[in-house]
Amino acid sequence: MPESKRRKQPASAHAAVSAEPKPNPVWFKPVMFGLMIIGLLWIITYYISEATLPVQVWGSWNIMAGFGIAIVGFLMTTRWR
């Protein structure tokens, strides 16, 4: 096809189409909320069991583990569309 018959799109229109964020995968929200809930349940379990569960050897580090799990879930919210 000759150059004169081809339709050229403006560069700005092409850039706008490719700049749109893609939607999240189906698994994203359940994993995000799941991590937040698991982290919360981890901490609650630690306090209710009087430091014998979930991992007795870790002691107070169970709190950090619970917060770490929950924080990963909260960090995922920055990518949620």
N, C-alpha and C positions, 0 to 999 in steps of 0.2 A: 504494500500500500504506500502511495506517495506521502511524503511528509505533510503536504498541504491538506490532505483529506483526514488526517488523524486529529482527533480532538485532544487537546492538552488540558489537563486540569491545572488550575492554579496551585502553586506550591503550598499556599496556606491551607487550602481545602484538604490536600493530602496529609499534611502534618496534623490537622485537627482530627482526622479519622484515626490515625495511628496513635495519637496521644491519649485517647480515651482509656481509662483503666478497665481492665478485664474484670468480670465478676469473680468472686471467690469460688473455689470448688465446693461441692456439696458437703464435704467432710469438715470444712473449716470451722463453721459455727459450733457444731457439736464438740469438736476437740477443744476449742477455745473455752467454751463454758464448762466442759468436763474438767479441764485442768484447774480452773478456778474453784470448782466445787470440790475436787479431790484434795487440793491444797487446804481448803477450809476444813474438810472432814479429817484430814491428817492432824491438824492442830487441835481440833475438838477431841479427837480420839486420844491424843497425847494427854490433854488436861483431864478428861473424864477417867482415864485409866490410871491416873496418878503416876505418870511417867513409866509405865510398864509396857505400853503399846505405842505406836506400831513397831518400833525397833528399840528394845530396851537398852542395848549396848550404846546407842547413840546419845542417850540422855537428853540434854537440852538442845542438842543439834537437831532433834526432831522438829522443833519450832522452825529452824532455818530451812529444813527440808520442805515443810509445809508451805512456808512463805515462798520458797524458790519455785515450787510447782505452781502456786497461784500467780506469781509474778510472770511466769512464762505465758500463762493464759491472758493476763492483763496486757502484756506486750503484744500479743496477737491482735488485740483490739485496734492497734494502730494501723494494721493492714486490712481491717474489715471494711468491705464496701457494700 
